[in-house]
């Protein structure tokens, strides 16, 4: 009885994590789009300043993407714990592998934007 109730709550927790990750990703996209359009149409900024601002927007969006991916991985881990079927474990392994590759290359790209900032 208690076990079934716990599993029910854990499934809601997983659903909540996934929903939060989607909201976080959408929030980052909205903020990035807002900043992008604001800086793109700012007449007072020269071309170099616009490029710098757009790079900052790109880094901000990358951060939101990475955080969303980590939350989704956390939800997947919880889900594989509450219902550990072989199929679910393989799906989780595939998701973690794909997200790790995406995270690696996204981190590399963000680090290549301003390598001197990462050395601080």
N, C-alpha and C positions, 0 to 999 in steps of 0.2 A: 504494500500500500504506500508506504513512505517512499520507496524506490520509484514507483510510478509517478508520484507527485513531484519528486525531485527531477525526474526526466522531463516532465512537462514544463517545469520552470526553467530548466536548462535549455530546452528548445526555444522558449521565448527569449532567453538571454542571447542565444545565437542569432535569432531573428532580429533582436534589437541591435546587436553589433553590426550585422549586415546592413540594416537600415541606416544606422549612424554613419557607417562608412560611405554609403551612397550620398547621404546628406552632406557629409564633409567634402566629398569630391565635387558635388554640385556647388557648394558654397565657394570652394576654391576656384572653380571655373567662372562663377559669377564675379567674384572679386577681381580675378585676373582680366576678364573681359572689360570690366568697368575701368580698371587702371589702364589697360591697353588703349581703349578708346579715348580716355581722358588725355593721356600723354601723346597720342597720335595726332590729336586735333589742337594741341596747345601751340599757339602761334609764337609764344615767347621762347620755346625751346628750339635750339639748333639741332641739326641732324645728329651730331655726336651725342648730345644729351638725350635725344629720343631713343637712340640705340641703347644707351646705358639704362634708361628707364625700362625699355622693353626687355632687356636682359634680366633686370630685377623682377619683372612680372613673370618671366619664364622660370626663374628660380623659385619664386613663390608658388607657382602652380605645381612645379615639380615636387616641392615639399608637401603640398596637399595630396598629390598622387601617392607619394611614398607612405604618408601616414595612413591613407585609406587602405592601401595594400596591406600594411601591417595589421590593421584592425580586422580585415577580412581573413587574414591568415590566423589570427587569434580565434576568430569565430569558427574557422574550420578545425582547429585543434580541439576546441571544446566539443564540437559536433562529433568528431571522431572518437572522443572519450566517452560520450554518452551513448553512442550506438556504433560500437567497433566492428562493423562488418568488414570483410576483406575488400569489398568493392569501395566502401567509403574511405578506407585507409589508402587504397591506391589512388582514388580521386584526390584526396588531400595531398598525397605525395606529388602528384602531377601538378596540382595548383601551387604548392610551395615551390616546386622547381621552376615553373613558369614565372611566378611572381619574383623569385630570387633573380632570375635572369633579367627581368624587366627592371627590378630595383637596381641591380648592378649597373646596367647600361645607363639608366637614368641618373644614378649617382655619378657615374663617369662623365656624362654630358654636363651635369651641373657643376662638377669640379673643374671641368675644362673651361667653363665660362670665365671664371676669375680664380685661377689657381693660387694667386697670392693671398686671397681671402681665406683659403683653407689651411694655410700654413700658420695662421695666428693662433 
